[in-house]
Amino acid sequence: MSKLGVLIWRHIFESGDEKRIAQQNPDISDLDIIKDIPYIDDHERGHLLDIYRRKDAGQNSPVMINIHGGGLFASYKEVNAHFNYEITKMGYTVISISYRRIPETTLWHQIDDVMAALRFIHDHADEWKINLNDLYISGDSAGALLSVFAISLNNNKGLQEIFGIKGADLHFKAAAFISIMLDTQRRDLMMALSNVVTGKEDKGKTYERFLKNPSLLVRYAQLPPSILFTSEEDLIQKDSLKFEQLLQEHCVDYEIHNYPKGEENELVHVFSVMYPEYKESREVYHFIDSFYKKEGNKNG
C-alpha cells in the first residue's frame, strides 16, 4: 500500500485518540509537568520530551522513560499523557519521548531519534534532576518495539557500529512492554506499514535485516528483566506471545500478564494506556510498580 494509505490510517488513529482524550479529565493537581523540552534543538515536534514528577518528589525518585505507540506512523508523546500521569502519581519521575513518524521518515531515523533522546537524558541528568541510578523503561505497541531497539543499542558497541548510531550508556533495571508491535513486515490490518518502514537509504545496509525482522535483536541484546502485557482482545496479541517465546529461548527474566476477555470492558490493544479508569488498567500499573521495585531492589 502507498504512503497515502498510511496517512489515512494516521487520520483514523489520531481522530479516535483525540475524542477519547477529550472525554477524560484526570486530576493532575499534585503533579509538575515540564513540557516540550527539545532533545534536538531543530524546532521539530518529534524531537521533544516531557518530564512528569509529583510536587512532593525528592531527587532520588525512580525514573521511567516512556516511548509512546502509534504504529510508528501516528501520534506524539501527548497520546500517553494519562498513562504517564498514573505512573507519576505512584512516585516515579516519567520522561515521555516523541519521535518523527513514518512515512515522513523511516524506522532507522526513529531509532536514531530515540537514542538521541536517551543521550540527552544521560548528558542533562543533573540539570533536570534525573536519577540515573534507579532507571526503568516502558513502551506500548510501536513504542515497545522502539524500546527494544533502544535497550539493544544502548550499551552494545557491535550493534551501534552496525546501525551507525551512538549509545547512551544508561542502565535500565527493568522494562515494561505493553502490547508490543514486534513485527514490521505485517500481514494484518497494519500491512500498509510494511513497505514504508525502510527506504532506499537502507537497502543493502547491514542493519536492514534488523529493521525487517526485529526479533533478531534478542540474540544480541542484553535485555533487562521484562514485564509483558497483552489480552485476548488485543488485535496483535500474537506479537506479545512471540516476544515471550523469544525471551524464554534467550533466558531473559520476565513476567507476562495475558488478560482474558474483559467482563466489564473490552480489553483492546493497549487498553491500560488508553483507559486508565478500567480496573484492569489499575492492575497493570500495580504490576509495573511491583515489578520495577522487585528488580530495583535486586540491583541495588
N, C-alpha and C positions, 0 to 999 in steps of 0.2 A: 504494500500500500504506500501511497505517496506521503510526502511531508504534510500535505493538506489534510490527509486522514488523521495524522497525529494531532494537528491543530484543532480539528473537530472534536477529538477525544478530550483535548485540553479544555475546550469550552464546556463540554458536558461535565467533566470532573469539577472544574472550578465553580461553575454555576451552582452545583449541588452543595459544595462546601460553603459557599457564601450564604446560601439560605439557611443551612444548618447552624453556622456560627452566629448568624444574626439572631437566632432564636435562643441562644444560650447566654446567660447573664451571670457568670461566676463572681463571687466575692473575692476581690484581689486587694482589699484594703490593707492587708498585712504584708504585701509584697512590694519590693522595689524592683523596677524593671528598667534597664538601660537598653534602649532600642537603637538599632541601625548603626552599630559600630563597624566601620569599614576595615575588613582584614586585608583587602587590597584597595587602595585609595584611587579608584578609577571611575567613580560615580555609577557603577554597575549594581543594580539591585540584587543580583545574585552573589555579590561579594560583601554581604553584610551579615552581622551576627548580633544576637541579643543576649543579655545576661540577666537572669532572674535570681533574686535571693529574698529570703524573708527579712523583714526590717530588723528583727532581733538576731539575725545570723551573725555568728562570730567568724573570724578569719580562717578558722580551721574546719568550717563546714565542708562535708564531702561535695565533690563536683561531678556532675553528669553532663557530658556533651551529647546533644541530641541532633540527629540528622533526619529531617522530615522525608516523607514519602511523596508520591505523586506520579509513579510510573516512570520516573526520570524526565517526564515531559511537562508536568503540571505543578503548580503551587510554588510558594516560597515558605520560609520559616514560620510565617504567621499561621499557617494551617495547623500547626502543632501547639499553638499557644495554650489551649485549655489543658492538654496533656501536661505541658510544662508547668502550668500553674499548680497542678495536683502534686507533681513530684517536688516542686519547690516548697509547697506547704509542709512536706514531710521532712524538711530540713536540709535539702540539697541546694547548692548553687547550680543552676542549669544554664548551660551555654547552648543556644539554638542557632544552627548554621543554615544559611541559604547557599545555593549554588546555581550556576547557569543551567539552562534547560535544553533538552533535545526538542525540536530539531535544529534550533539555532546554534547548538554546539554538539559535541559528541561525548560519549562516556569517558574517554580519556581525559578530556578537559574538565569534566565534572569531578573526576578523581583528583586531578591537579588542583581544582578549587578547594576541595575538602582538605587536602593536605596543606594547602596554603593557610587555611583557617587554623589547622592544628599547629602549624609552626607559629602563627601569630599568637595563639593561646600560650604556647611554650615561652615565647620571647617576651610577652607582655603580662606574664602572670603576676608579677609584683605590682605593676601599675593598676591592674584591675582586681587585685586581692583574690587571686585564684589559687586554691590549694592543690598543687600538683601531686602532693603526697597521698591523696585519697581520691583517685580519679576513676571514673566509670564512663561507659559509652552506651548509647542506645540508638536504635533506628527502627523505623517501621516501613514495611513494603520496600520500595526502591531505596529508601534511606537506610534500611537494614543491609541491603546489598552494598551500598556505598560505605557503610560501617565496616563490612568485611574487607573491602579494598583498603580502607584507611588503616585498620588494625594490621593488615598484612604488610603494607608498605612502611608502616611507622618505624620499625626497627630492623627491617630486613634489607641489608645492603644489596643482596643479589637482586631482589625484586625492584629496588629503587633503580638499579642500573638498567634492568630490563625495560622499565617504564620511562626512565629518564625523569624521574620525579624525586625530589629530596624528601627524606623522612622528617619526623618531628621529635623523635626521642622522648616520647611520652610513655608512661607505664599505666596501662589500664588494668585494674584489679579484677574487673568483670565486665560483661557485656550483656545487653538485653536486646533480643531480636523479635520484633512483633510482626507477624505475618510476612516474613521475608519474601521478597521477589528475587529468587535465586537465579533464574534463567533469563537470559536476554534474547535468546532465539526462541520465540514463543509460537505456540500453535493453538492459542485460545483467543479470547476476546481482545487480548493485547498484542495480537500478531502484527499490528501496524508498526510496532516498535522495532521489530527485528531488523528492518532494512535501514534504520537511521541511527542505530547505536554506534556504528563505526562510520568513518568517512574515507575518502581517498587517501588521506594522510596516514591512515592506519594500515593500509594494505601492505602485507609482507613484513610488517614490524614484528619483532619477537613477542611483544606484549599482546598482539591481536588475538591470540588464542585464549588469553585470559578474559578479554572483553566478550568474546563469543561463548565462552564456557567458564564462568566464574567459579564453578565447583573445583577447578584445578587449583585454586588458591589455597584450599585447605591442606593440600600436600606440603606447601611451602611456608604457610603462615604459622605463627605461634599464637593461636587464638587463646584468649583468656577463658576462664570458666564462664559459661554462657547459659542464659535462660531464654527459652523459646516460648512463643505464644502463637496459637492458631485456633481454629474452630471448625466444626463440621460445616458451618455456613460460610466459611472463608473461601472465596472464589479461587484462590490459589493455595489452598491448604497443602497440596502436593509438594509445593516448594519447601515448606517448613519440614515436612516429613522426609524429603530428600536431604535437607540440610542436617536433620537429626541423624540420619544414616551415615553421613559423611563425618560428623563429629564422633560417632561411635567408632567408625573404622580408623580414625586417626587419634583415638584415645584422648579426646578433649572432654574435660569435665563439663557436664551440662545437666539442666533440668528442662523438661518440656511440659507445658500445660496446654492440652488439646481439648478444648471445650466441646461438649456435645451440643446439639441443637438447643437454643435458648428456650426456656419455658415462658418467660415474660416478654422478652425482646429478641429480635433476630440478631444473632451474634455474627455480624457481617465482617468482611475484611477490615482489619484494624479497628474493630469496634471500640477498644479501650482508648484509642486516640480520639475517635470521633464522638463518643458518647460517655463522658466521664460520670454521668449520673447513673449508669447501669450498675447494679450490684456486682456483676461480673467484672466490670471495669475497676471497681474499688478493690476487688480481689487481686487483679493484675498489679495495681500499684503496690499493694501489700506484699505480693510475691517478689516484685522487683526490689523493694526496700529490704526485705528479709534476705534475699539472695546477695545483694550488694554488701550488706552488713556481715553476713557469714563469710564471704570471700575476703572482705576487707580485714576482718579480724584474723583470718588465716595468714594474710600477707603483712600484717603489722599495720 
